[in-house]
């Protein structure tokens, strides 16, 4: 006999299938957390390295003022370093996308659990709302100062 009082009605998902789907969703959110950590660590390391290179270039630019080096020879390198630092802004966008996807997957997992297993003794199971916006990042390319944060 099918319980039509369930929000899913006669299309209810068997408990074992729901539990397996929830497990996959939670695994995906854990993977996103690890990806976020790896991405942040890599960007932190790159930023330190680029900052060090910029400092070294500034020292060389100072030497150029003493006419030991032609300053115009160093300008392309400084521009390249600046562009590389700007490209690191992708970490901000990637973090936004990862966080957005994490929240959406977590909301799906919680909804699935509530629908399949019902409420507990304490009342209605808590389900965080999924993000309202379909995509938090609207960028498709990187230019200096072009990152839109929310």
C-alpha positions as a LaTeX table, in Angstrom:
\begin{tabular}{lrrr}
\hline
Residue & $x$ (\AA) & $y$ (\AA) & $z$ (\AA) \\
\hline
Unk1 & 0.00 & 0.00 & 0.00 \\
Unk2 & 1.33 & 3.45 & $-0.94$ \\
Unk3 & 1.18 & 6.29 & 1.55 \\
Unk4 & $-0.38$ & 9.17 & $-0.41$ \\
Unk5 & 0.13 & 11.55 & 2.53 \\
Unk6 & 3.84 & 11.68 & 1.62 \\
Unk7 & 4.83 & 14.83 & $-0.29$ \\
Unk8 & 6.05 & 12.55 & $-3.05$ \\
Unk9 & 2.79 & 10.61 & $-3.08$ \\
Unk10 & 2.84 & 7.47 & $-5.16$ \\
Unk11 & 6.23 & 8.38 & $-6.61$ \\
Unk12 & 8.05 & 7.94 & $-3.30$ \\
Unk13 & 11.70 & 6.93 & $-3.56$ \\
Unk14 & 12.58 & 3.69 & $-1.78$ \\
Unk15 & 14.52 & 4.37 & 1.40 \\
Unk16 & 17.68 & 2.52 & 0.29 \\
Unk17 & 17.77 & 4.40 & $-3.02$ \\
Unk18 & 17.27 & 7.71 & $-1.23$ \\
Unk19 & 20.03 & 6.88 & 1.27 \\
Unk20 & 22.41 & 5.98 & $-1.55$ \\
Unk21 & 21.60 & 9.19 & $-3.45$ \\
Unk22 & 22.08 & 11.23 & $-0.30$ \\
Unk23 & 25.43 & 9.53 & 0.30 \\
Unk24 & 26.56 & 10.42 & $-3.24$ \\
Unk25 & 25.46 & 14.04 & $-2.76$ \\
Unk26 & 27.31 & 14.29 & 0.54 \\
Unk27 & 30.43 & 12.73 & $-1.01$ \\
Unk28 & 30.27 & 15.35 & $-3.77$ \\
Unk29 & 30.02 & 18.16 & $-1.19$ \\
Unk30 & 33.04 & 16.73 & 0.67 \\
Unk31 & 34.97 & 16.60 & $-2.62$ \\
Unk32 & 34.08 & 20.24 & $-3.25$ \\
Unk33 & 35.38 & 21.15 & 0.21 \\
Unk34 & 38.69 & 19.42 & $-0.54$ \\
Unk35 & 38.87 & 21.13 & $-3.95$ \\
Unk36 & 38.29 & 24.50 & $-2.28$ \\
Unk37 & 41.14 & 23.83 & 0.16 \\
Unk38 & 43.53 & 22.73 & $-2.61$ \\
Unk39 & 42.63 & 25.72 & $-4.75$ \\
Unk40 & 43.12 & 28.17 & $-1.88$ \\
Unk41 & 46.49 & 26.64 & $-0.97$ \\
Unk42 & 47.73 & 26.75 & $-4.57$ \\
Unk43 & 46.62 & 30.36 & $-5.00$ \\
Unk44 & 48.23 & 31.40 & $-1.71$ \\
Unk45 & 51.52 & 29.85 & $-2.81$ \\
Unk46 & 51.31 & 31.47 & $-6.24$ \\
Unk47 & 50.53 & 34.86 & $-4.74$ \\
Unk48 & 53.57 & 34.62 & $-2.43$ \\
Unk49 & 55.80 & 33.68 & $-5.36$ \\
Unk50 & 54.45 & 36.48 & $-7.56$ \\
Unk51 & 54.85 & 39.00 & $-4.74$ \\
Unk52 & 58.45 & 37.90 & $-4.30$ \\
Unk53 & 59.08 & 38.25 & $-8.04$ \\
Unk54 & 57.56 & 41.74 & $-8.04$ \\
Unk55 & 59.83 & 42.77 & $-5.14$ \\
Unk56 & 62.84 & 41.44 & $-7.02$ \\
Unk57 & 61.78 & 43.33 & $-10.13$ \\
Unk58 & 61.38 & 46.53 & $-8.13$ \\
Unk59 & 64.94 & 46.07 & $-6.86$ \\
Unk60 & 66.09 & 45.66 & $-10.46$ \\
Unk61 & 64.13 & 48.77 & $-11.45$ \\
Unk62 & 66.06 & 50.62 & $-8.72$ \\
Unk63 & 69.28 & 49.33 & $-10.24$ \\
Unk64 & 68.06 & 50.61 & $-13.58$ \\
Unk65 & 67.89 & 54.11 & $-12.13$ \\
Unk66 & 71.62 & 53.74 & $-11.46$ \\
Unk67 & 71.99 & 52.98 & $-15.20$ \\
Unk68 & 73.25 & 49.46 & $-14.60$ \\
Unk69 & 70.17 & 48.08 & $-16.40$ \\
Unk70 & 67.85 & 49.63 & $-18.97$ \\
Unk71 & 64.48 & 50.20 & $-17.22$ \\
Unk72 & 62.49 & 49.71 & $-20.40$ \\
Unk73 & 63.88 & 46.15 & $-20.59$ \\
Unk74 & 62.14 & 45.35 & $-17.29$ \\
Unk75 & 58.73 & 46.86 & $-18.07$ \\
Unk76 & 57.45 & 43.86 & $-20.09$ \\
Unk77 & 58.39 & 41.56 & $-17.19$ \\
Unk78 & 56.53 & 43.79 & $-14.71$ \\
Unk79 & 53.45 & 43.82 & $-16.99$ \\
Unk80 & 53.58 & 40.03 & $-17.26$ \\
Unk81 & 53.78 & 39.65 & $-13.50$ \\
Unk82 & 50.86 & 42.03 & $-13.08$ \\
Unk83 & 48.81 & 40.03 & $-15.57$ \\
Unk84 & 49.69 & 36.80 & $-13.75$ \\
Unk85 & 48.50 & 38.24 & $-10.44$ \\
Unk86 & 45.29 & 39.41 & $-12.11$ \\
Unk87 & 44.75 & 35.89 & $-13.42$ \\
Unk88 & 44.82 & 34.63 & $-9.84$ \\
Unk89 & 41.49 & 36.39 & $-9.37$ \\
Unk90 & 39.98 & 33.25 & $-10.88$ \\
Unk91 & 40.32 & 31.75 & $-7.39$ \\
Unk92 & 37.65 & 34.19 & $-6.17$ \\
Unk93 & 35.28 & 33.10 & $-8.92$ \\
Unk94 & 36.08 & 29.42 & $-8.47$ \\
Unk95 & 35.47 & 29.69 & $-4.73$ \\
Unk96 & 32.10 & 31.30 & $-5.34$ \\
Unk97 & 31.11 & 28.53 & $-7.74$ \\
Unk98 & 32.30 & 25.80 & $-5.39$ \\
Unk99 & 30.44 & 27.31 & $-2.44$ \\
Unk100 & 27.30 & 27.78 & $-4.53$ \\
Unk101 & 27.39 & 24.17 & $-5.77$ \\
Unk102 & 28.14 & 22.89 & $-2.26$ \\
Unk103 & 25.07 & 24.66 & $-0.86$ \\
Unk104 & 22.87 & 23.39 & $-3.70$ \\
Unk105 & 24.03 & 19.77 & $-3.27$ \\
Unk106 & 23.65 & 19.96 & 0.51 \\
Unk107 & 20.11 & 21.30 & 0.15 \\
Unk108 & 19.25 & 18.45 & $-2.24$ \\
Unk109 & 20.71 & 15.86 & 0.14 \\
Unk110 & 18.77 & 17.30 & 3.08 \\
Unk111 & 15.51 & 17.46 & 1.11 \\
Unk112 & 16.00 & 13.90 & $-0.05$ \\
Unk113 & 16.60 & 12.72 & 3.51 \\
Unk114 & 13.53 & 14.56 & 4.80 \\
Unk115 & 11.31 & 13.17 & 2.05 \\
Unk116 & 12.60 & 9.60 & 2.34 \\
Unk117 & 12.93 & 9.34 & 6.11 \\
Unk118 & 10.41 & 11.88 & 7.33 \\
Unk119 & 10.71 & 14.10 & 10.35 \\
Unk120 & 12.39 & 13.08 & 13.57 \\
Unk121 & 11.04 & 13.17 & 17.14 \\
Unk122 & 12.05 & 16.80 & 17.50 \\
Unk123 & 9.91 & 17.95 & 14.57 \\
Unk124 & 10.48 & 18.95 & 10.99 \\
Unk125 & 13.95 & 18.13 & 9.65 \\
Unk126 & 15.95 & 21.28 & 8.84 \\
Unk127 & 16.72 & 21.83 & 5.18 \\
Unk128 & 18.79 & 24.84 & 4.18 \\
Unk129 & 17.31 & 26.60 & 1.17 \\
Unk130 & 19.15 & 26.14 & $-2.10$ \\
Unk131 & 20.74 & 29.29 & $-3.53$ \\
Unk132 & 18.22 & 31.37 & $-5.44$ \\
Unk133 & 20.61 & 32.47 & $-8.15$ \\
Unk134 & 21.43 & 29.79 & $-10.71$ \\
Unk135 & 25.03 & 30.98 & $-11.11$ \\
Unk136 & 26.84 & 33.38 & $-8.75$ \\
Unk137 & 29.61 & 34.22 & $-11.24$ \\
Unk138 & 28.90 & 35.85 & $-14.56$ \\
Unk139 & 32.48 & 36.10 & $-15.81$ \\
Unk140 & 33.69 & 34.07 & $-18.75$ \\
Unk141 & 37.15 & 35.66 & $-19.06$ \\
Unk142 & 39.68 & 37.52 & $-16.95$ \\
Unk143 & 40.67 & 41.14 & $-17.43$ \\
Unk144 & 42.25 & 43.44 & $-14.88$ \\
Unk145 & 39.61 & 44.43 & $-12.34$ \\
Unk146 & 36.88 & 42.36 & $-13.99$ \\
Unk147 & 35.95 & 40.06 & $-11.15$ \\
Unk148 & 32.40 & 40.41 & $-9.85$ \\
Unk149 & 32.16 & 39.28 & $-6.26$ \\
Unk150 & 28.91 & 38.85 & $-4.38$ \\
\hline
\end{tabular}
